[in-house]
Amino acid sequence: MAEQSPTPTSSNPAPTGGTTAAKRSTAAKKAAATRSRRQATEARKRSAAARKAAETRRELAKTPVDRAQEYAERAVLVPFGAALIARDSVVSGVDELRSKLTTREGAEKELAAQRKRLQADLRRYERRGLSERKRIERELRKARTRVEREMRRRRTRVERELRTLQRDVTRQATAARRDVAAQTDLLSSRAQALLENGATQGIRVAGRVQEQFARVA
C-alpha cells in the first residue's frame, strides 16, 4: 500500500485585512500632508504676489515730488542710522571689553580686535552711504528728467491749444469782417437806391408842378 505524501503548505502567511487598512491609512496621511504643503506653498505665493502688486501700485501712485521728498529723507536718515549703529557697536564693545579686562595682554588684544572691527564697520558704512548717495542721485536725475519731460509735454500741448485757439479767433474775426463788409455794401446799395428813387420822384413832382403852373398861366 503506497504511502500518501503530505500536502505542501506555504510558509508566507496571507496578508490580513488589518495590514492593508494600515497601508491605506498611511498613504492617505501622506497624500493629505502633500496637499497641505502644496496649499500652504500656493498661499505663500499668492500672498507674496499680492504684497508685490500692492508695493507696485504704491510706487506708481507716487508723484515726482513724493519721490524727491523720499530720496531727501533717505539721504538724511541713512548716515544718521549708520552713526547710531556705529555708536551702539562702540558702546557694546566697551561693555564687553570691561568684562574681558582680566590681564593687560588680553585687554590689548581685545582693544586691537575692537579697533579692527570698528574700522571695518566704518568702511562698510562709508561704502553703504556712498552707494546710497549714488543711487539717490540717479533717482533724482531720473525724477528731474521725468518732470522736465512732463513739463515739455504740457507746454507743447498748451502751445498747440493756443495756436488752435488763435486760428479759431482769426477765422471768426475774418468771418465777422466779411459779414460787416457785406452788411455795409448792402446798406450802401439800399441807401443809393433810396436816393435815386427819391430823386426820380422829386423830378416827377417838379415836372407835374411845372405843368400845373403852365396850365394856370
ZADO-1210 file (C-alpha; in nm, 4 decimals, padded with zeros to 6 digits):
<atoms>
<atom x="00.0000" y="00.0000" z="00.0000" code="MET" pos="1"/>
<atom x="00.1511" y="00.3259" z="-00.1136" code="ALA" pos="2"/>
<atom x="00.2122" y="00.5976" z="00.1393" code="GLU" pos="3"/>
<atom x="00.0434" y="00.9341" z="00.0781" code="GLN" pos="4"/>
<atom x="00.2791" y="01.2334" z="00.0588" code="SER" pos="5"/>
<atom x="00.1917" y="01.5315" z="00.2768" code="PRO" pos="6"/>
<atom x="00.0314" y="01.8327" z="00.1060" code="THR" pos="7"/>
<atom x="00.2834" y="02.1240" z="00.0755" code="PRO" pos="8"/>
<atom x="00.1858" y="02.4374" z="00.2604" code="THR" pos="9"/>
<atom x="00.3056" y="02.7980" z="00.2009" code="SER" pos="10"/>
<atom x="00.5461" y="02.9361" z="00.4574" code="SER" pos="11"/>
<atom x="00.4371" y="03.3028" z="00.3988" code="ASN" pos="12"/>
<atom x="00.1089" y="03.3923" z="00.5633" code="PRO" pos="13"/>
<atom x="-00.1502" y="03.5713" z="00.3502" code="ALA" pos="14"/>
<atom x="-00.1841" y="03.9464" z="00.4186" code="PRO" pos="15"/>
<atom x="-00.4529" y="04.0270" z="00.6597" code="THR" pos="16"/>
<atom x="-00.7140" y="04.2996" z="00.6350" code="GLY" pos="17"/>
<atom x="-00.5522" y="04.4984" z="00.9177" code="GLY" pos="18"/>
<atom x="-00.2230" y="04.5387" z="00.7303" code="THR" pos="19"/>
<atom x="-00.3991" y="04.6605" z="00.4136" code="THR" pos="20"/>
<atom x="-00.6011" y="04.9126" z="00.6121" code="ALA" pos="21"/>
<atom x="-00.2864" y="05.0410" z="00.7813" code="ALA" pos="22"/>
<atom x="-00.1164" y="05.0862" z="00.4412" code="LYS" pos="23"/>
<atom x="-00.4180" y="05.2722" z="00.3073" code="ARG" pos="24"/>
<atom x="-00.4246" y="05.4962" z="00.6153" code="SER" pos="25"/>
<atom x="-00.0528" y="05.5756" z="00.5789" code="THR" pos="26"/>
<atom x="-00.0966" y="05.6568" z="00.2077" code="ALA" pos="27"/>
<atom x="-00.3946" y="05.8796" z="00.2854" code="ALA" pos="28"/>
<atom x="-00.1967" y="06.0647" z="00.5528" code="LYS" pos="29"/>
<atom x="00.0932" y="06.1191" z="00.3117" code="LYS" pos="30"/>
<atom x="-00.1429" y="06.2457" z="00.0426" code="ALA" pos="31"/>
<atom x="-00.3108" y="06.4813" z="00.2911" code="ALA" pos="32"/>
<atom x="00.0267" y="06.6117" z="00.4084" code="ALA" pos="33"/>
<atom x="00.1331" y="06.6650" z="00.0452" code="THR" pos="34"/>
<atom x="-00.1890" y="06.8549" z="-00.0312" code="ARG" pos="35"/>
<atom x="-00.1468" y="07.0627" z="00.2823" code="SER" pos="36"/>
<atom x="00.2124" y="07.1558" z="00.1903" code="ARG" pos="37"/>
<atom x="00.1064" y="07.2368" z="-00.1667" code="ARG" pos="38"/>
<atom x="-00.1802" y="07.4566" z="-00.0441" code="GLN" pos="39"/>
<atom x="00.0498" y="07.6344" z="00.2033" code="ALA" pos="40"/>
<atom x="00.3052" y="07.6960" z="-00.0733" code="THR" pos="41"/>
<atom x="00.0384" y="07.8330" z="-00.3080" code="GLU" pos="42"/>
<atom x="-00.0987" y="08.0551" z="-00.0293" code="ALA" pos="43"/>
<atom x="00.2513" y="08.1953" z="00.0368" code="ARG" pos="44"/>
<atom x="00.2983" y="08.2590" z="-00.3357" code="LYS" pos="45"/>
<atom x="-00.0377" y="08.4378" z="-00.3597" code="ARG" pos="46"/>
<atom x="00.0429" y="08.6457" z="-00.0514" code="SER" pos="47"/>
<atom x="00.3853" y="08.7410" z="-00.1898" code="ALA" pos="48"/>
<atom x="00.2314" y="08.8310" z="-00.5277" code="ALA" pos="49"/>
<atom x="-00.0348" y="09.0444" z="-00.3555" code="ALA" pos="50"/>
<atom x="00.2295" y="09.2267" z="-00.1495" code="ARG" pos="51"/>
<atom x="00.4386" y="09.2862" z="-00.4606" code="LYS" pos="52"/>
<atom x="00.1369" y="09.4155" z="-00.6532" code="ALA" pos="53"/>
<atom x="00.0458" y="09.6495" z="-00.3644" code="ALA" pos="54"/>
<atom x="00.4035" y="09.7807" z="-00.3495" code="GLU" pos="55"/>
<atom x="00.3986" y="09.8330" z="-00.7282" code="THR" pos="56"/>
<atom x="00.0714" y="10.0272" z="-00.7037" code="ARG" pos="57"/>
<atom x="00.2116" y="10.2425" z="-00.4237" code="ARG" pos="58"/>
<atom x="00.5271" y="10.3141" z="-00.6265" code="GLU" pos="59"/>
<atom x="00.3249" y="10.4041" z="-00.9359" code="LEU" pos="60"/>
<atom x="00.0973" y="10.6308" z="-00.7315" code="ALA" pos="61"/>
<atom x="00.3934" y="10.8381" z="-00.6098" code="LYS" pos="62"/>
<atom x="00.4400" y="11.1758" z="-00.7747" code="THR" pos="63"/>
<atom x="00.7832" y="11.3186" z="-00.8643" code="PRO" pos="64"/>
<atom x="00.7527" y="11.5465" z="-00.5614" code="VAL" pos="65"/>
<atom x="00.6880" y="11.2458" z="-00.3328" code="ASP" pos="66"/>
<atom x="00.9893" y="11.0625" z="-00.4764" code="ARG" pos="67"/>
<atom x="01.2148" y="11.3650" z="-00.4337" code="ALA" pos="68"/>
<atom x="01.0990" y="11.4005" z="-00.0727" code="GLN" pos="69"/>
<atom x="01.1598" y="11.0295" z="-00.0099" code="GLU" pos="70"/>
<atom x="01.5115" y="11.0479" z="-00.1535" code="TYR" pos="71"/>
<atom x="01.5876" y="11.3564" z="00.0547" code="ALA" pos="72"/>
<atom x="01.4698" y="11.1777" z="00.3701" code="GLU" pos="73"/>
<atom x="01.6844" y="10.8746" z="00.2858" code="ARG" pos="74"/>
<atom x="01.9862" y="11.0943" z="00.2298" code="ALA" pos="75"/>
<atom x="01.9435" y="11.2226" z="00.5862" code="VAL" pos="76"/>
<atom x="01.8340" y="10.9019" z="00.7595" code="LEU" pos="77"/>
<atom x="02.0932" y="10.6608" z="00.6178" code="VAL" pos="78"/>
<atom x="02.4039" y="10.8401" z="00.7554" code="PRO" pos="79"/>
<atom x="02.2183" y="10.9086" z="01.0803" code="PHE" pos="80"/>
<atom x="02.1267" y="10.5406" z="01.1190" code="GLY" pos="81"/>
<atom x="02.4808" y="10.4339" z="01.0363" code="ALA" pos="82"/>
<atom x="02.6157" y="10.6702" z="01.3011" code="ALA" pos="83"/>
<atom x="02.3736" y="10.5301" z="01.5590" code="LEU" pos="84"/>
<atom x="02.4685" y="10.1723" z="01.4700" code="ILE" pos="85"/>
<atom x="02.8373" y="10.2608" z="01.4991" code="ALA" pos="86"/>
<atom x="02.7752" y="10.4248" z="01.8365" code="ARG" pos="87"/>
<atom x="02.5834" y="10.1182" z="01.9598" code="ASP" pos="88"/>
<atom x="02.8665" y="09.8946" z="01.8413" code="SER" pos="89"/>
<atom x="03.1216" y="10.1053" z="02.0284" code="VAL" pos="90"/>
<atom x="02.9109" y="10.1073" z="02.3467" code="VAL" pos="91"/>
<atom x="02.8512" y="09.7326" z="02.3347" code="SER" pos="92"/>
<atom x="03.2219" y="09.6753" z="02.2582" code="GLY" pos="93"/>
<atom x="03.3275" y="09.8837" z="02.5574" code="VAL" pos="94"/>
<atom x="03.0884" y="09.6948" z="02.7841" code="ASP" pos="95"/>
<atom x="03.2167" y="09.3643" z="02.6540" code="GLU" pos="96"/>
<atom x="03.5713" y="09.4864" z="02.6927" code="LEU" pos="97"/>
<atom x="03.5153" y="09.5692" z="03.0588" code="ARG" pos="98"/>
<atom x="03.4078" y="09.2140" z="03.1239" code="SER" pos="99"/>
<atom x="03.7191" y="09.0774" z="02.9495" code="LYS" pos="100"/>
<atom x="03.9775" y="09.3026" z="03.1150" code="LEU" pos="101"/>
<atom x="04.1475" y="09.0332" z="03.3165" code="THR" pos="102"/>
<atom x="04.5075" y="09.0780" z="03.2038" code="THR" pos="103"/>
<atom x="04.6995" y="09.3514" z="03.0247" code="ARG" pos="104"/>
<atom x="04.7753" y="09.1261" z="02.7289" code="GLU" pos="105"/>
<atom x="04.4117" y="09.0227" z="02.6956" code="GLY" pos="106"/>
<atom x="04.2988" y="09.3851" z="02.7188" code="ALA" pos="107"/>
<atom x="04.5426" y="09.4892" z="02.4441" code="GLU" pos="108"/>
<atom x="04.4278" y="09.2069" z="02.2179" code="LYS" pos="109"/>
<atom x="04.0661" y="09.2937" z="02.2788" code="GLU" pos="110"/>
<atom x="04.1311" y="09.6619" z="02.2099" code="LEU" pos="111"/>
<atom x="04.3074" y="09.5755" z="01.8829" code="ALA" pos="112"/>
<atom x="04.0225" y="09.3464" z="01.7795" code="ALA" pos="113"/>
<atom x="03.7638" y="09.6123" z="01.8660" code="GLN" pos="114"/>
<atom x="03.9606" y="09.8721" z="01.6719" code="ARG" pos="115"/>
<atom x="03.9725" y="09.6468" z="01.3642" code="LYS" pos="116"/>
<atom x="03.6027" y="09.5703" z="01.3867" code="ARG" pos="117"/>
<atom x="03.5212" y="09.9391" z="01.4275" code="LEU" pos="118"/>
<atom x="03.7345" y="10.0352" z="01.1282" code="GLN" pos="119"/>
<atom x="03.5753" y="09.7603" z="00.9212" code="ALA" pos="120"/>
<atom x="03.2273" y="09.8792" z="01.0250" code="ASP" pos="121"/>
<atom x="03.3142" y="10.2402" z="00.9416" code="LEU" pos="122"/>
<atom x="03.4419" y="10.1378" z="00.5983" code="ARG" pos="123"/>
<atom x="03.1302" y="09.9328" z="00.5427" code="ARG" pos="124"/>
<atom x="02.9070" y="10.2253" z="00.6459" code="TYR" pos="125"/>
<atom x="03.1052" y="10.4585" z="00.4225" code="GLU" pos="126"/>
<atom x="03.0636" y="10.2245" z="00.1251" code="ARG" pos="127"/>
<atom x="02.6951" y="10.1849" z="00.2035" code="ARG" pos="128"/>
<atom x="02.6480" y="10.5598" z="00.2347" code="GLY" pos="129"/>
<atom x="02.8351" y="10.6222" z="-00.0913" code="LEU" pos="130"/>
<atom x="02.6303" y="10.3582" z="-00.2710" code="SER" pos="131"/>
<atom x="02.3055" y="10.5020" z="-00.1323" code="GLU" pos="132"/>
<atom x="02.4099" y="10.8558" z="-00.2284" code="ARG" pos="133"/>
<atom x="02.4840" y="10.7465" z="-00.5843" code="LYS" pos="134"/>
<atom x="02.1531" y="10.5627" z="-00.6051" code="ARG" pos="135"/>
<atom x="01.9652" y="10.8661" z="-00.4711" code="ILE" pos="136"/>
<atom x="02.1452" y="11.0919" z="-00.7186" code="GLU" pos="137"/>
<atom x="02.0484" y="10.8580" z="-01.0029" code="ARG" pos="138"/>
<atom x="01.6884" y="10.8514" z="-00.8868" code="GLU" pos="139"/>
<atom x="01.6849" y="11.2303" z="-00.8522" code="LEU" pos="140"/>
<atom x="01.8215" y="11.2678" z="-01.2046" code="ARG" pos="141"/>
<atom x="01.5543" y="11.0301" z="-01.3305" code="LYS" pos="142"/>
<atom x="01.2842" y="11.2191" z="-01.1413" code="ALA" pos="143"/>
<atom x="01.4123" y="11.5519" z="-01.2754" code="ARG" pos="144"/>
<atom x="01.4152" y="11.4085" z="-01.6279" code="THR" pos="145"/>
<atom x="01.0586" y="11.2857" z="-01.5847" code="ARG" pos="146"/>
<atom x="00.9472" y="11.6240" z="-01.4514" code="VAL" pos="147"/>
<atom x="01.1200" y="11.8103" z="-01.7352" code="GLU" pos="148"/>
<atom x="00.9717" y="11.5724" z="-01.9906" code="ARG" pos="149"/>
<atom x="00.6257" y="11.6193" z="-01.8415" code="GLU" pos="150"/>
<atom x="00.6693" y="11.9973" z="-01.8389" code="MET" pos="151"/>
<atom x="00.7785" y="11.9952" z="-02.2036" code="ARG" pos="152"/>
<atom x="00.4836" y="11.7754" z="-02.2928" code="ARG" pos="153"/>
<atom x="00.2415" y="12.0056" z="-02.1141" code="ARG" pos="154"/>
<atom x="00.3994" y="12.3173" z="-02.2650" code="ARG" pos="155"/>
<atom x="00.3750" y="12.1660" z="-02.6135" code="THR" pos="156"/>
<atom x="00.0106" y="12.0778" z="-02.5526" code="ARG" pos="157"/>
<atom x="-00.0662" y="12.4293" z="-02.4248" code="VAL" pos="158"/>
<atom x="00.1122" y="12.5902" z="-02.7196" code="GLU" pos="159"/>
<atom x="-00.0775" y="12.3672" z="-02.9604" code="ARG" pos="160"/>
<atom x="-00.4069" y="12.4549" z="-02.7958" code="GLU" pos="161"/>
<atom x="-00.3157" y="12.8261" z="-02.8045" code="LEU" pos="162"/>
<atom x="-00.2348" y="12.8043" z="-03.1754" code="ARG" pos="163"/>
<atom x="-00.5633" y="12.6280" z="-03.2401" code="THR" pos="164"/>
<atom x="-00.7492" y="12.8924" z="-03.0394" code="LEU" pos="165"/>
<atom x="-00.5669" y="13.1712" z="-03.2242" code="GLN" pos="166"/>
<atom x="-00.6615" y="13.0196" z="-03.5598" code="ARG" pos="167"/>
<atom x="-01.0229" y="12.9912" z="-03.4488" code="ASP" pos="168"/>
<atom x="-01.0281" y="13.3533" z="-03.3283" code="VAL" pos="169"/>
<atom x="-00.8644" y="13.4739" z="-03.6513" code="THR" pos="170"/>
<atom x="-01.1102" y="13.2722" z="-03.8583" code="ARG" pos="171"/>
<atom x="-01.4056" y="13.4086" z="-03.6639" code="GLN" pos="172"/>
<atom x="-01.2729" y="13.7678" z="-03.6871" code="ALA" pos="173"/>
<atom x="-01.2246" y="13.7315" z="-04.0636" code="THR" pos="174"/>
<atom x="-01.5751" y="13.5955" z="-04.0994" code="ALA" pos="175"/>
<atom x="-01.7099" y="13.8803" z="-03.8861" code="ALA" pos="176"/>
<atom x="-01.5251" y="14.1384" z="-04.1002" code="ARG" pos="177"/>
<atom x="-01.6667" y="13.9807" z="-04.4124" code="ARG" pos="178"/>
<atom x="-02.0152" y="13.9916" z="-04.2639" code="ASP" pos="179"/>
<atom x="-01.9713" y="14.3589" z="-04.1675" code="VAL" pos="180"/>
<atom x="-01.8417" y="14.4437" z="-04.5147" code="ALA" pos="181"/>
<atom x="-02.1312" y="14.2601" z="-04.6748" code="ALA" pos="182"/>
<atom x="-02.3802" y="14.4369" z="-04.4497" code="GLN" pos="183"/>
<atom x="-02.2148" y="14.7744" z="-04.5268" code="THR" pos="184"/>
<atom x="-02.2320" y="14.7114" z="-04.9006" code="ASP" pos="185"/>
<atom x="-02.5926" y="14.6075" z="-04.8685" code="LEU" pos="186"/>
<atom x="-02.6804" y="14.9203" z="-04.6688" code="LEU" pos="187"/>
<atom x="-02.4910" y="15.1394" z="-04.9148" code="SER" pos="188"/>
<atom x="-02.6750" y="14.9827" z="-05.2053" code="SER" pos="189"/>
<atom x="-03.0085" y="15.0328" z="-05.0357" code="ARG" pos="190"/>
<atom x="-02.9239" y="15.3939" z="-04.9467" code="ALA" pos="191"/>
<atom x="-02.8157" y="15.4607" z="-05.3054" code="GLN" pos="192"/>
<atom x="-03.1325" y="15.3056" z="-05.4336" code="ALA" pos="193"/>
<atom x="-03.3395" y="15.5142" z="-05.1943" code="LEU" pos="194"/>
<atom x="-03.1578" y="15.8313" z="-05.3033" code="LEU" pos="195"/>
<atom x="-03.2042" y="15.7544" z="-05.6684" code="GLU" pos="196"/>
<atom x="-03.5689" y="15.6698" z="-05.6113" code="ASN" pos="197"/>
<atom x="-03.6178" y="15.9930" z="-05.4136" code="GLY" pos="198"/>
<atom x="-03.4514" y="16.1974" z="-05.6872" code="ALA" pos="199"/>
<atom x="-03.6676" y="16.0358" z="-05.9512" code="THR" pos="200"/>
<atom x="-03.9812" y="16.1037" z="-05.7506" code="GLN" pos="201"/>
<atom x="-03.8678" y="16.4663" z="-05.6960" code="GLY" pos="202"/>
<atom x="-03.8146" y="16.5168" z="-06.0666" code="ILE" pos="203"/>
<atom x="-04.1569" y="16.3777" z="-06.1388" code="ARG" pos="204"/>
<atom x="-04.3222" y="16.6013" z="-05.8794" code="VAL" pos="205"/>
<atom x="-04.1349" y="16.9068" z="-06.0105" code="ALA" pos="206"/>
<atom x="-04.2474" y="16.8273" z="-06.3642" code="GLY" pos="207"/>
<atom x="-04.6076" y="16.7958" z="-06.2527" code="ARG" pos="208"/>
<atom x="-04.5907" y="17.1275" z="-06.0676" code="VAL" pos="209"/>
<atom x="-04.4461" y="17.2994" z="-06.3717" code="GLN" pos="210"/>
<atom x="-04.7233" y="17.1529" z="-06.5865" code="GLU" pos="211"/>
<atom x="-04.9885" y="17.2832" z="-06.3481" code="GLN" pos="212"/>
<atom x="-04.8276" y="17.6331" z="-06.3400" code="PHE" pos="213"/>
<atom x="-04.8198" y="17.6287" z="-06.7190" code="ALA" pos="214"/>
<atom x="-05.1856" y="17.5422" z="-06.7380" code="ARG" pos="215"/>
<atom x="-05.2798" y="17.8207" z="-06.4961" code="VAL" pos="216"/>
<atom x="-05.0787" y="18.0760" z="-06.6869" code="ALA" pos="217"/>
</atoms>
